[in-house]
């Protein structure tokens, strides 16, 4: 008897879900990427723990470094401009330099006549760094 003439009836038919693609939110991707950076050699273990492939995790890490995932890359560079030095306006005000410490412990030392708006932009950028 060949397959074409097999007359046995099917008594049970089971449909197995082959699996849909999972959708990861930006927040979930970012959390998984940050977890993969938590210690040396954590990328593969993190990928296994979340049931994703290593290449997918490394693609997310690359996107994160390039600023295409989350708020920016691991290094988190802040844009800077080089401006010509201004001529000395006179005697320096009393008090000298001051040190500003961000919430995450980053320190910036500035002169008393610092541009406050520029300093605020710099501090906001430093606070986004991990």
C-alpha positions, 0 to 999 in steps of 0.5 A: 500500500502506498501513501496515495491509497492509505485509507486510515482516518486521522483521529487527531490533528494537532496544530502547532504554533510555529511561533510568531516573531516577538516584538520588543519595545524600545524600553525592553531592548534597552534594558536587555542591552544594558544588562548585557554590559553589566559585567564582562562576557555577559552578552551570550548569557543575557541573550540565552536568558531572554531567548534571543540570538547572539547576533540580534543582541549584538545588532541591538548593542550596535544600534545603541552605540550609534544612538539609534536605540534609547537615549544614546550609546554606551559612551554617551558623548555630548556635542561640543564646540570649540570657540575662540578665546575671549579677551580678558575683560578685567580682573577676575571676580572674587571666589575663583573656580567652582565645582558642580557635581551631577546626580551620577557623580560626574564633576565639572569645574567652571569659572564664576562667569560661566554661561549658565545655559551652556552649563545646564546643557552640559550637566543634562548631557552628563546626567544621561551617562551611566 
